[in-house]
Each structure stands twice: as C-alpha cells, then as structure tokens.
Amino acid sequence: MGFMQKQVFRVGFSIFLAFCLAMGAVIPQATALTSEQKLVSEVWRIVNRSYLDGTFNHQNWASVRQKALEKPFNNQADAYAAIRTMLQSLDEPFTRFLDPEQYRSLQVNTSGELTGVGLQIALNPQTGKLEVVSPIAGSPAEKAGIRPRDRIVKIEGFSTENLTLDEAAAKMRGPIGSLVTLLIERDSGEQKEISLVRDRIELNPVVAELRSSAQGTPIGYIRLTQFNANASMELAHAINSLEKKGAAAYILDLRNNPGGLLQAGVEIARLWLDSGTVVYTANRQGIQGSFEAFGPALTSDPLVILVNQGTASASEILAGALQDNGRAKLVGETTFGKGLIQSLFELSDGSGLAVTIAKYETPQHRDINKLGIKPDLVVTQPPIPRDQIATEADLQYQAAVEALAKNAVVVGTRG
C-alpha cells in the first residue's frame, strides 16, 4: 500500500512537474508583451508621468491600462485604436495620439523649414485624388506656376492613385538641387508635366507691410499665422524693417492663429516689452514657473492686436501678455480659451503623443482656459474671404486703424 502511495505520489509529482515545466514554457509567452502592447504601455507611462491632471479625470489610471491590454491586438491599427480609446477617457481634446503621418506633418509645420518643392497637399474627400491646397510663397512650385486645386496625377512617373498623403509628400521631398517631375491635371482636363528643382522651403508665418491711416499715420500691419520655429525671427525682421520705413504705430493680426510653440509665443512677447512677466505656468505638482521680458523692446510705438474666436494657445499667451502689461489694446472678439500647454513625445514606432503637461496664467493671473481673453474693444464680424483681410471690408481692421488714429492706445496704460 505504501508502495502504491509512493508510486501515485511520484506519478502525481511527475504530472505536477510536467505541468510546471509546461507552464514555464507558456508563462513567458503569455506575459511577454507584443510590439503593439508595448506601444500602448509606452503611451500609458508617458501620460502617467506627465499629464497635468493627477486624478486622470477622476479614474484609476492603472485599471485603464489593464482594460486597454485585455483584448488581443491583431495589428498596429488595433493598438492605435486602443490608445485613442485610452486617451479619450481623459476627456481632454489636446492630449492626443498622432499616427506617424500626422506626427511628421506636425513636426514640419512647427520646425518652420523643409526640403522639397513647397506644396501643401491634401486628398480630396469626394474624389480621393491628390490635390494642391496651395503652393508656399516663393517656393519652386509657386515659381513653376502650380496652382491651388491642381491635381497631382503622377510623381516621377508613379501614379498617385493609391498613395497616402505621407507617401506622396515623401516622394516630393529630397536633397536640395535634385529634380522631381510632376504630372499635373487641371479642371479643364488639361495635363501638364512640370519639372521642379528641390530647394529649402522656409515656412514664413509673417505677412508685413506699411499702411497709412486716413490721417496719414504710417501703420505697420503684421499678420502672424502660426507660432513655428521661424516666427520670432521673422517677426523681429518685420518690425525692424517697418521701423526703418517710418512706422509710427502697429497692428498685429492674430485672428485665426491657432498657436504653435510656447517658446515662440514667449519670444515674440519679448520683442514688444521692455520688462515684465510674459506668462506663468503650473504643472501637476503645482510648481509655478514664469517667463520674463528683459528688453529692450524693438519699438515703443502704439500697438493694437486683432483677435477673434480662432485666436488660440500661444496667440492667447502673446495677447494676454501684452494686454496685461499695458503694452497693447485688443480689438475684435473673445479668444478661443486654450490655457493648456502640451509637450510632444516621439514614440518607438515613429508615431507621436501630445500630452497636456501644464496650464498657464496671464501676467495678472487670469486663467483663460475655456474662458478666452476679452478684447478692450469688442467688434464682431462674420468670416471674410482671405483677400478681404485688412481691407475696407474688414470691420475689425478698420476699428483698429480708428483706435490708433484717435490715439486710443497709450503705451504703459491698461484700460
């Protein structure tokens, strides 16, 4: 009997040992993360470490990760979908996932320079065809006569029919001095082959010209379209040029400027200020930092800033800094109200993650998130075509000119 028990025990032990060995072989496979799971975990960790709201929208962030990894991922698209679902639970639109194409596009927009032919392109949602949105001013594409709405049929003889936007852009980019041939089709059905020499393309976000008021006051009009890496340098160049031409007052047009780089917003504020705080920032720990102006300003001439509901983010930092320091009057409509700061992270597979890491307050400690900045002079107007901006048809621009003419702007005061 004892022998039998011993045998049973040994067999039982053998089965147990075999089970353990089998489990030993299985467990690492079950717990080793796939590349898709690693990407989801990578995003979770960045948000866990950096996100502004330590309550993660009043939810258990660890359980969000667990839930995201419950379902198997068959491919990269599944992982991307899981990441987006995970981020949606934060209920905050500025913390977002960018696939590799979106991430590269954002990098190009903020870097302020790229090498290629100088075309902004899009896929027509109705036809699915690759179309020119617009050629960049001064680019090889503009010089060659390529126009908005031209369809790009072929790039170097390759049909664009099944190309993604990123693939098409990649085919047109290349070393300076190299040649690329495009087959262009117009609405008339005419097709035209155009050869372009690639060059460095500067994305200049500044439009500047000297205008004159009805009273003859020389006004420097500057429109800033985004805060990319070139913005501060280009704006400084514009101010210096307008000063030499005799500008006695300025209108800075920030309407429909969605923002961009925080640093660019701070640097541009410093161009107008001799001293004072530009902006305060606070992160999850409540640590408050500040950016200061140390002068001298490039000009002390009166300044009006045009704003509207499309004025957001870095634009609001700039507008708030100059309004609170009494350096400028704001004319137009209440701004968008984005008082949050994002940091951009590159992920292991070439995709990207924008995470809200801090909030900001104006120099007078106004938190403008979801509230916006109210202008000193409210002037509403419906959207106007691009060619009517800063003309007689532009009511907000005309109000800014009148404000300067009446000497309504006095440097160093805040009304």
Backbone torsions as a table, in degrees:
resi	resn	phi	psi	omega
1	MET	NA	-45.8	177.4
2	GLY	-60.8	-37.9	178.6
3	PHE	-60.9	-45.2	-179.4
4	MET	-62.2	-43.5	179.6
5	GLN	-61.2	-40.2	-179.3
6	LYS	-63.2	-42.7	-179.8
7	GLN	-64.1	-44.6	178.9
8	VAL	-60.7	-44.9	179.4
9	PHE	-58.8	-45.0	-179.4
10	ARG	-64.3	-43.5	177.9
11	VAL	-63.0	-45.2	178.9
12	GLY	-59.1	-43.6	179.9
13	PHE	-63.2	-40.5	179.2
14	SER	-62.2	-43.5	179.2
15	ILE	-63.0	-43.6	-179.9
16	PHE	-60.9	-44.1	-179.7
17	LEU	-64.0	-44.1	178.3
18	ALA	-60.7	-39.3	179.4
19	PHE	-64.2	-42.9	178.7
20	CYS	-63.1	-41.7	179.0
21	LEU	-64.2	-41.8	178.6
22	ALA	-62.8	-44.4	179.1
23	MET	-64.0	-36.1	178.2
24	GLY	-61.0	-33.9	178.5
25	ALA	-77.1	-31.2	-174.0
26	VAL	-85.3	-40.2	-170.8
27	ILE	-56.8	-48.1	180.0
28	PRO	-58.7	-36.4	179.5
29	GLN	-67.5	-37.2	-178.1
30	ALA	-72.1	-33.4	-175.7
31	THR	-96.1	-20.5	177.6
32	ALA	-65.8	127.8	-176.4
33	LEU	-80.4	140.1	173.4
34	THR	-73.6	168.5	179.7
35	SER	-61.7	-33.7	179.4
36	GLU	-68.4	-42.5	179.1
37	GLN	-65.8	-37.3	178.1
38	LYS	-61.6	-39.7	179.9
39	LEU	-64.5	-44.1	177.9
40	VAL	-61.0	-43.2	179.3
41	SER	-65.4	-37.4	179.3
42	GLU	-60.9	-46.2	178.5
43	VAL	-62.5	-45.2	-179.3
44	TRP	-57.1	-44.5	-177.8
45	ARG	-64.4	-42.9	-179.5
46	ILE	-61.6	-46.2	179.3
47	VAL	-64.3	-42.7	179.9
48	ASN	-57.8	-37.1	-176.6
49	ARG	-83.6	-35.6	-165.0
50	SER	-114.0	-21.2	-169.2
51	TYR	-62.6	140.0	-174.2
52	LEU	-59.2	-42.8	-175.3
53	ASP	-90.0	105.9	-177.5
54	GLY	-68.2	-11.9	175.7
55	THR	-89.5	-8.0	-179.1
56	PHE	51.5	50.8	-179.2
57	ASN	62.0	41.6	176.1
58	HIS	56.3	48.0	177.4
59	GLN	-141.3	160.0	177.5
60	ASN	-78.8	106.0	-173.5
61	TRP	-67.2	-31.4	178.1
62	ALA	-64.5	-39.2	-179.9
63	SER	-71.7	-25.8	175.7
64	VAL	-64.6	-40.5	177.6
65	ARG	-63.9	-46.2	-178.7
66	GLN	-58.1	-44.2	-179.1
67	LYS	-66.3	-39.2	-178.7
68	ALA	-64.2	-31.5	-176.6
69	LEU	-93.8	0.2	-178.5
70	GLU	-64.6	-45.3	-176.3
71	LYS	-84.4	143.6	176.5
72	PRO	-70.9	147.4	177.1
73	PHE	-103.5	122.5	179.4
74	ASN	-82.7	-23.7	-176.9
75	ASN	-160.8	-178.9	-178.3
76	GLN	-62.9	-38.0	-179.0
77	ALA	-60.0	-37.4	177.7
78	ASP	-63.1	-42.4	179.5
79	ALA	-64.2	-43.7	178.6
80	TYR	-60.5	-41.0	179.5
81	ALA	-64.2	-41.6	179.4
82	ALA	-64.6	-39.3	178.8
83	ILE	-64.0	-45.3	-178.9
84	ARG	-63.6	-39.6	177.3
85	THR	-62.9	-42.4	179.8
86	MET	-61.2	-44.8	-178.3
87	LEU	-71.4	-32.4	178.7
88	GLN	-61.7	-28.2	-179.3
89	SER	-65.5	-17.1	177.4
90	LEU	-77.8	-17.8	179.0
91	ASP	54.2	47.7	-178.4
92	GLU	-144.9	109.9	-167.2
93	PRO	-67.2	-17.8	-173.4
94	PHE	-88.3	-15.0	172.2
95	THR	-90.5	108.7	-169.3
96	ARG	-147.9	156.1	178.8
97	PHE	-93.8	140.5	179.2
98	LEU	-123.0	120.9	176.7
99	ASP	-67.1	168.7	-174.0
100	PRO	-53.6	-37.6	-179.6
101	GLU	-66.9	-45.5	179.7
102	GLN	-65.5	-38.6	-178.7
103	TYR	-65.3	-44.8	179.5
104	ARG	-64.4	-39.4	179.6
105	SER	-61.7	-43.2	179.2
106	LEU	-65.5	-38.9	178.2
107	GLN	-62.5	-41.6	179.2
108	VAL	-63.4	-44.0	-178.2
109	ASN	-63.5	-38.0	-176.3
110	THR	-88.2	-24.6	-179.4
111	SER	-70.9	-27.9	176.2
112	GLY	82.6	5.2	178.7
113	GLU	-157.2	146.2	173.9
114	LEU	-152.0	167.9	178.4
115	THR	-110.3	129.7	-179.4
116	GLY	164.7	-144.2	-174.8
117	VAL	-105.7	-13.5	175.3
118	GLY	87.1	45.4	178.9
119	LEU	-118.2	134.2	166.9
120	GLN	-94.1	123.3	-173.4
121	ILE	-123.3	160.7	178.2
122	ALA	-154.1	158.8	172.4
123	LEU	-93.0	124.6	178.4
124	ASN	-63.2	121.2	-174.9
125	PRO	-64.2	-26.7	179.5
126	GLN	-79.0	-47.1	-172.4
127	THR	-99.0	-20.0	-176.3
128	GLY	75.7	5.3	-177.9
129	LYS	-84.1	153.2	178.8
130	LEU	-79.5	120.1	-175.9
131	GLU	-123.8	155.1	173.7
132	VAL	-83.6	123.6	172.4
133	VAL	-77.9	-53.8	173.1
134	SER	-166.9	148.0	171.9
135	PRO	-79.5	146.7	178.8
136	ILE	-77.0	136.2	-177.1
137	ALA	-53.9	130.6	177.0
138	GLY	80.2	2.7	-177.0
139	SER	-83.0	164.4	175.3
140	PRO	-55.7	-37.0	-179.1
141	ALA	-64.0	-43.3	179.9
142	GLU	-66.7	-42.5	-179.3
143	LYS	-63.7	-29.3	-179.8
144	ALA	-82.5	-2.9	176.0
145	GLY	88.3	13.6	176.2
146	ILE	-69.9	135.8	-173.1
147	ARG	-117.5	160.5	172.1
148	PRO	-56.4	143.9	178.8
149	ARG	77.1	-2.1	170.6
150	ASP	-62.1	138.2	176.5
151	ARG	-94.2	135.1	177.1
152	ILE	-94.9	106.7	-174.4
153	VAL	-84.4	-41.9	-179.1
154	LYS	-139.8	147.5	172.2
155	ILE	-123.1	117.3	-177.6
156	GLU	53.3	38.0	177.4
157	GLY	83.3	-8.1	178.9
158	PHE	-89.3	129.9	176.8
159	SER	-64.1	140.3	179.8
160	THR	-91.9	3.8	-171.7
161	GLU	-55.2	-42.1	-176.5
162	ASN	-110.0	16.1	-179.1
163	LEU	-86.1	142.8	170.2
164	THR	-77.6	167.8	177.8
165	LEU	-58.5	-43.1	-177.6
166	ASP	-64.9	-39.9	178.5
167	GLU	-65.0	-41.5	179.0
168	ALA	-64.3	-44.7	179.8
169	ALA	-62.4	-40.8	-179.6
170	ALA	-62.7	-38.1	179.9
171	LYS	-68.3	-29.2	-179.1
172	MET	-86.6	-21.8	177.1
173	ARG	-77.3	158.7	179.1
174	GLY	169.1	179.0	-176.6
175	PRO	-63.7	148.9	176.6
176	ILE	-59.0	135.1	178.1
177	GLY	92.0	-13.0	178.9
178	SER	-81.7	159.6	-173.3
179	LEU	-104.0	142.2	172.9
180	VAL	-137.5	137.6	-178.2
181	THR	-111.2	128.3	179.3
182	LEU	-115.2	140.4	170.1
183	LEU	-101.0	116.5	-174.7
184	ILE	-106.7	139.9	175.6
185	GLU	-122.2	136.2	-179.5
186	ARG	-105.9	169.9	-178.5
187	ASP	-57.5	-28.7	-179.8
188	SER	-69.9	-11.9	-176.2
189	GLY	94.5	-9.1	179.8
190	GLU	-67.0	134.6	175.9
191	GLN	-111.4	142.4	-174.8
192	LYS	-142.2	132.1	177.3
193	GLU	-93.0	128.3	-178.3
194	ILE	-126.8	127.0	176.9
195	SER	-100.7	131.4	-176.6
196	LEU	-124.6	143.6	174.4
197	VAL	-97.6	119.6	-178.1
198	ARG	-64.1	147.5	-178.7
199	ASP	-147.4	172.4	173.4
200	ARG	-75.2	128.2	-177.5
201	ILE	-105.8	118.7	175.0
202	GLU	-89.4	126.9	175.9
203	LEU	-92.1	91.8	-174.6
204	ASN	-86.6	112.3	-176.8
205	PRO	-86.6	7.9	-173.0
206	VAL	-115.6	131.5	169.9
207	VAL	-116.1	126.3	-176.9
208	ALA	-139.7	136.5	173.9
209	GLU	-156.1	156.0	179.0
210	LEU	-88.2	125.3	177.9
211	ARG	-114.5	176.0	177.2
212	SER	-135.2	136.3	177.1
213	SER	-80.4	172.4	179.4
214	ALA	-60.5	-28.7	179.1
215	GLN	-84.1	-1.7	178.3
216	GLY	89.8	5.5	178.4
217	THR	-69.5	125.4	177.1
218	PRO	-72.0	117.9	-177.5
219	ILE	-111.9	128.6	174.2
220	GLY	-85.7	113.1	178.5
221	TYR	-99.3	122.6	-179.9
222	ILE	-126.8	123.4	174.6
223	ARG	-109.1	127.9	179.3
224	LEU	-112.8	122.1	-173.0
225	THR	-96.1	-24.1	175.8
226	GLN	-164.6	162.6	-178.8
227	PHE	-102.2	77.7	176.5
228	ASN	-97.3	-173.9	-175.2
229	ALA	-66.2	-19.6	179.5
230	ASN	-90.0	-12.7	-165.9
231	ALA	-58.8	-47.9	-175.9
232	SER	-63.5	-46.3	-179.7
233	MET	-63.2	-43.1	-179.1
234	GLU	-66.8	-38.5	-179.9
235	LEU	-68.3	-40.1	177.7
236	ALA	-61.1	-42.8	178.0
237	HIS	-60.7	-42.4	-179.0
238	ALA	-64.4	-43.9	-179.9
239	ILE	-63.6	-47.5	-179.2
240	ASN	-59.9	-41.5	179.5
241	SER	-64.7	-44.3	-179.4
242	LEU	-68.6	-34.1	176.1
243	GLU	-61.0	-44.1	-180.0
244	LYS	-64.1	-30.9	-180.0
245	LYS	-81.7	-4.3	174.2
246	GLY	99.7	18.0	178.5
247	ALA	-57.9	134.0	-179.3
248	ALA	-111.4	-7.7	178.9
249	ALA	-159.0	163.8	-175.4
250	TYR	-134.9	145.9	167.4
251	ILE	-120.2	121.1	177.0
252	LEU	-106.5	115.4	-174.5
253	ASP	-95.8	107.9	178.8
254	LEU	-109.5	16.7	-179.1
255	ARG	-67.2	137.8	-179.7
256	ASN	57.2	25.6	174.0
257	ASN	-93.7	110.8	-173.3
258	PRO	-79.0	-1.5	178.6
259	GLY	105.3	-144.7	-176.6
260	GLY	149.1	-125.4	-175.4
261	LEU	-81.5	128.2	177.4
262	LEU	-54.3	-46.0	-176.8
263	GLN	-60.1	-36.7	178.6
264	ALA	-64.7	-40.0	178.2
265	GLY	-62.3	-42.1	179.7
266	VAL	-66.1	-45.7	-178.3
267	GLU	-62.7	-38.5	-179.3
268	ILE	-70.2	-37.7	175.8
269	ALA	-59.3	-40.1	-179.1
270	ARG	-64.2	-25.8	179.2
271	LEU	-64.9	-25.5	-174.9
272	TRP	-102.7	-11.0	-172.3
273	LEU	-114.6	139.0	173.0
274	ASP	-79.3	-36.1	-179.2
275	SER	-161.6	175.8	176.9
276	GLY	112.4	164.8	177.8
277	THR	-79.1	138.5	176.9
278	VAL	-90.5	-48.0	-176.9
279	VAL	-162.2	150.3	172.1
280	TYR	-106.9	144.6	177.2
281	THR	-128.4	148.5	177.5
282	ALA	-139.9	134.4	179.6
283	ASN	-102.6	-166.2	-176.3
284	ARG	-59.5	-35.4	-179.0
285	GLN	-78.7	-4.1	-179.6
286	GLY	82.5	6.4	-179.0
287	ILE	-67.1	126.2	-178.0
288	GLN	-105.3	123.7	175.2
289	GLY	-111.5	170.1	176.6
290	SER	-146.8	153.6	173.1
291	PHE	-112.2	131.7	-176.2
292	GLU	-113.3	156.7	172.1
293	ALA	-98.1	138.9	-179.2
294	PHE	-124.3	6.0	169.6
295	GLY	61.4	-176.5	-6.7
296	PRO	-76.6	154.2	176.1
297	ALA	-66.8	152.1	179.6
298	LEU	-72.6	-24.2	177.3
299	THR	-154.7	149.5	174.8
300	SER	-111.0	11.1	179.7
301	ASP	-63.8	152.3	178.4
302	PRO	-54.9	144.8	-175.0
303	LEU	-136.2	132.3	170.7
304	VAL	-117.4	135.9	177.4
305	ILE	-110.6	128.1	176.5
306	LEU	-90.0	128.1	-179.8
307	VAL	-134.2	156.8	172.5
308	ASN	-150.7	-168.8	-175.7
309	GLN	-66.6	-15.8	177.9
310	GLY	-92.6	3.3	177.4
311	THR	-84.2	112.8	-170.4
312	ALA	-140.2	158.3	167.2
313	SER	61.5	-118.6	-178.4
314	ALA	-59.0	-29.6	176.0
315	SER	-63.2	-38.1	-179.5
316	GLU	-74.3	-32.5	174.9
317	ILE	-61.1	-46.4	-179.9
318	LEU	-65.0	-49.3	-178.4
319	ALA	-62.8	-43.3	179.7
320	GLY	-65.0	-39.2	180.0
321	ALA	-63.4	-44.7	-175.7
322	LEU	-77.9	-30.4	175.4
323	GLN	-70.1	-49.0	-177.2
324	ASP	-66.5	-29.4	178.0
325	ASN	-86.6	3.6	178.2
326	GLY	70.1	18.8	-177.3
327	ARG	-87.1	-23.7	-176.4
328	ALA	-146.6	155.3	168.6
329	LYS	-100.3	143.2	178.0
330	LEU	-102.7	134.6	179.2
331	VAL	-126.4	137.6	176.6
332	GLY	132.3	-131.7	-176.0
333	GLU	-121.7	160.3	178.4
334	THR	-56.0	136.6	-173.9
335	THR	-75.0	176.2	-171.9
336	PHE	-60.9	-45.4	-179.9
337	GLY	95.3	52.1	176.3
338	LYS	-114.5	99.1	-177.5
339	GLY	-102.8	27.9	-176.4
340	LEU	-116.4	149.8	-178.3
341	ILE	-115.9	131.5	178.7
342	GLN	-107.7	151.4	169.2
343	SER	-115.8	145.8	-177.4
344	LEU	-104.3	128.6	179.9
345	PHE	-117.6	134.2	174.1
346	GLU	-88.8	131.4	-178.8
347	LEU	-94.9	167.7	-170.9
348	SER	-62.7	-24.0	-178.0
349	ASP	-101.5	12.6	178.4
350	GLY	92.4	-3.2	174.4
351	SER	-84.0	179.9	-175.9
352	GLY	-138.4	165.1	-179.5
353	LEU	-139.4	122.7	173.7
354	ALA	-98.4	124.2	-177.0
355	VAL	-125.2	131.1	175.1
356	THR	-72.5	113.9	-174.2
357	ILE	-109.7	-15.4	-176.7
358	ALA	-158.5	166.9	172.2
359	LYS	-120.9	164.3	178.7
360	TYR	-131.0	158.7	175.5
361	GLU	-129.1	150.5	177.4
362	THR	-70.9	170.2	-178.5
363	PRO	-55.6	-27.0	177.5
364	GLN	-95.2	23.4	175.7
365	HIS	59.5	38.6	172.7
366	ARG	-89.5	125.9	173.3
367	ASP	-91.0	110.3	-171.3
368	ILE	-98.1	4.1	-177.1
369	ASN	-61.9	127.4	-177.8
370	LYS	66.2	0.1	179.7
371	LEU	-109.9	-37.8	-177.8
372	GLY	79.5	178.9	178.2
373	ILE	-111.4	126.9	179.3
374	LYS	-85.2	130.8	179.4
375	PRO	-70.1	159.8	176.1
376	ASP	-67.6	-34.4	177.8
377	LEU	-126.2	112.9	-178.2
378	VAL	-85.5	121.9	176.1
379	VAL	-134.3	113.2	-179.3
380	THR	-96.0	148.8	173.7
381	GLN	-158.5	147.5	176.6
382	PRO	-68.9	162.5	178.3
383	PRO	-56.6	141.7	179.3
384	ILE	-120.2	154.3	178.4
385	PRO	-60.6	153.6	-178.1
386	ARG	-54.4	-38.5	-176.4
387	ASP	-75.1	-5.3	177.5
388	GLN	-102.4	-2.2	178.3
389	ILE	-64.2	133.3	178.8
390	ALA	62.5	35.1	173.5
391	THR	-120.4	-174.4	178.8
392	GLU	-63.4	-24.4	179.7
393	ALA	-77.2	-9.2	-176.3
394	ASP	-95.2	98.6	-174.6
395	LEU	-63.0	-38.0	-178.5
396	GLN	-68.5	-41.5	177.4
397	TYR	-62.7	-45.0	-179.6
398	GLN	-62.0	-37.9	178.4
399	ALA	-65.1	-36.6	178.0
400	ALA	-65.7	-42.9	178.6
401	VAL	-61.6	-44.0	179.7
402	GLU	-64.0	-40.6	179.6
403	ALA	-60.5	-40.8	178.3
404	LEU	-69.3	-39.4	-178.4
405	ALA	-64.3	-36.4	179.9
406	LYS	-80.8	2.6	-176.5
407	ASN	57.7	35.9	-179.4
408	ALA	-69.9	-19.8	-179.4
409	VAL	-99.2	118.0	177.2
410	VAL	-119.3	120.0	-177.2
411	VAL	-62.1	133.9	176.0
412	GLY	94.6	0.4	177.1
413	THR	-121.6	160.1	178.4
414	ARG	-134.3	116.4	-179.6
415	GLY	-102.2	NA	NA
